[in-house]
Amino acid sequence: MYRIVNVIDYPAGMEAAIAGYKEIFLTTDLNNFYEKFGWTQMDNGYSPDGQVSKICRIAVSLK
């Protein structure tokens, strides 16, 4: 079982915030997993093999 505490605890979130980005994005086929940790679904996309994949985003900052 994975435990996600805060997106800024992870290198990608921290690096994005340091670089000045306000949001980071991910794609997933998991339902209601990332939403539990503050991510919001913004749309659906397609993976390289043509499967529908959710596109999610979350705000990042160094505050």
N, C-alpha and C positions, 0 to 999 in steps of 0.2 A: 504494500500500500504506500502510495506517495503522499506526502504532506506538503501542501503549498501554503506558505505563511504569508508572503507578500511578494509581488512581482519584482520589487526593487532588490530583494534578497538574491536574485538570480543574475548572473553575469550579463545576460542580454538586456534585461530591464535596466540595470545600473549603467551599462555602456550607452544605451539609448538615451537615458536621462542626461548623462554627462555630455553627450554629443548634441544635446539641445532638442531632442525629439520630445513631443508631448504625449504621443501614444505609440504603442506597439501592437502588432497584429499577429494572429496565428490562424491556421486552419486545422480543423478537427472533424472527426466523424463521431465523437463522443457526445451524448445528449446530456445536458444539464450538469456537466462536470465542471467546466471552467467558470460557468455562471455562478457557482457556489463561492468562487474566490474573487468576484468582482468584475470578471470579463463580461462584456455584452456582445450578443450576436448582432452583426450588422447586415449580413447578407449570406447568400449561398454562393458557392463557387464550384469548380470542378477540379478534381485531382487529375494528374496526368493519365490515369487509366480510365477517365470518364465518369468516375463516381462523384456523386454530389457530396460536397464538403462544406461545413459551416465556416464562415469567416468571422472571427471574434476580435475585439479590441479592448485595450485597457489603457488608462492614463498612467503616465510615469512622471515622477519628479523627484528631486533630491531633498525635498522638504521633510 
